[in-house]
Amino acid sequence: MGAVYNSGVAPRAPAGAQVFMANASTDFALMRAAVLLDTDAVAAARAAADVLATNPRHEQATLLLAAACRRVGDAQAAVRTLEALSREQAVSPVLLLELGRAYAAAGRDEEAIACFERSAALDAGLADAWRELASQRFRTGDIHGGDSAFLRFSRLAPPPHDLLDGNVALAEGRLDAAVAVADRCLRRSPDDSAALLLRAQVAAQRGEWTAAETDLRRCLENAPGHAAARYELARLLQAQERIAEALPLIERLLSVEPDEPNFLGLKAQAIRLVGRTAEAVGIVERLVRERPEGAPAWRTYGNLLRAAGDQAGAVAAFRRALAARPGYPEAYWSLANLKTVQLSAQDVEDMRSELARTPAGPNAEFLEFAIGKALEDSHDHASAFEHYRRGNERHRAALDYDSAAMTAFVDRAARLYTREFFAMRSGWGSERRDPIFIVGLPRSGSTLLEQMLACHSQIEGTHELSDLPWLVTDLMRGLDGAQESDYPDPIAGLVRADIDELATRYLVRTEVHRPLRLSRFVDKMLGNFIHIGLIHLLFPHAAIIDVRRHPVACGFSCYKQLFARSINYSYDMTEMGLYYRDYVRLLRHVDEVLPGRVLRVHYEHVVADPERELRRLLEFCGLPFEAACLRFHENRRVVMTISSEQVRRPIYTDSLDQWRRFEPWLGPLREAIGRDILEAYPTRSGASP
């Protein structure tokens, strides 16, 4: 060997090594060409052609050349190249995949679909074949087929590695970390569907519903078959009671997966909001019968039974949820949220064990509030308040709320809504008196008032309708340059025809909640107090009732309640008090510019003399007194609020002073509300102002 070396002649490699070296060189050239495909398709095509010059039947080089031709816009060349290869050798799943892409780029849709279907049939685990098939089916209008194919793709595709940390952070309730990961991915790839979904989920948890909806709709524009995004969007719309928009999304999900428990449960929750309670119960009964191990289904079933007045059935369903998933935080909170049911000492011990096991879990706040309720029932008020405090701190940490925004809104409303403003628009709006608006704050006795009115022969009880807020949202979106922070200023620019149109749209939207078609109906969306100026323009003859409860009683009752919706001001005592103060300030202004327009009803007065208050209320609504309204607890209508059990009992007074047991800890709430408002609140025997 030394002689050969010394002679200056390179040693000859064995024949096998030569083949290996040639293959390695070819593979390296193809790897370099593949890297160039996204940035310089022409260079990639040249590199692939160089390989084919020495090996004309090289499949990988042919596939790469065809892909490069397609990238530079020469789909016909790609088709010819791949068709020739398919005639020379047995077709593979990958060859069919690339040929389908070439056909699709050339506008030969049916041939593309056939290739993708054959590719997936030969290799059912080839994720890209299912993705391309979904895209092509959507392109040809086959929505169901596209959804089915995309579902197969999503189950095969590995989870995005870049978003792994973000999804873990979301599961652990670390929302800032989760959104940071999503934003980083979106800076690199603005249409990344997985990142858009993650960011939307964070926004939804924070109560930023508009931002969440925007991201979810972008995600579905980019990936129409994205079932997870469609499910999240349906959940978001259902939470806002935009049922007409949510149901088509749910039905589309169910058309592909008709037995998916999450989809069925969501449908049940949605249709009960439009009065289809029996159908909703039937759906969930089937779910729990066929899948008794599904804890969320049992919880949904319990909530439906609760709304229908079957408290015993609701308790049993929540207990079945706990049996299916021991320690299930939401089930414990559902039991505590029944208000008239007390959790046992064993329940408290189990909840504390679960809390110790997962102290940083995203659902730990359910346990904190439930333990607080159980300890309050057992008269351990100091410990109860500590758990309420911790639960509120956990929940508040995930919210983006600025109390100054509410104060600024009231300032704008007071500037806009003057006596002159309304005088200039006298005679505007609908003559209809159908809606009876109940406004105020949660936990103020509004459900009792609604239940009494719903017993009247001419009044239909509904629930907290979101139709007016969403008309306002649509209105603001339709105004060029208008921001949420501008409301209600843009109302000044509406003409009479605009007001008439909005009134008509409101009545049309709310028809779905009026199956009995009675002449009047209750809209108990309490937050509509911020829209009183607009309500007056739309329906100058409709009744507006402001229901109030002692400020500290109302504020603390909100503070110890974990709301299903985003009542974002209630998780901090100071913010709760400031919100109450702004609410009173706004209604005081309304009383000044529209004297007598709003009837104020105090919960304490209703409890003290229900008949007197009911007569006053019905007279304000222009309706005759009916004694049946005093037997409200006999009404078996579905009640969807957290006071559903309380209004199935006759009038009682034992809750009036419950807040006083926590008075040592309520200083921040009192201070924020203000002494002037507290001293102005009427006594129980005093006349309503």
Beta strands, then each sheet from edge to edge (+ up, - down):
strand 1: 435-440
strand 2: 459-460
strand 3: 520-523
strand 4: 543-548
strand 5: 598-602
sheet 1: 2+ 3+ 1+ 4+ 5+
end
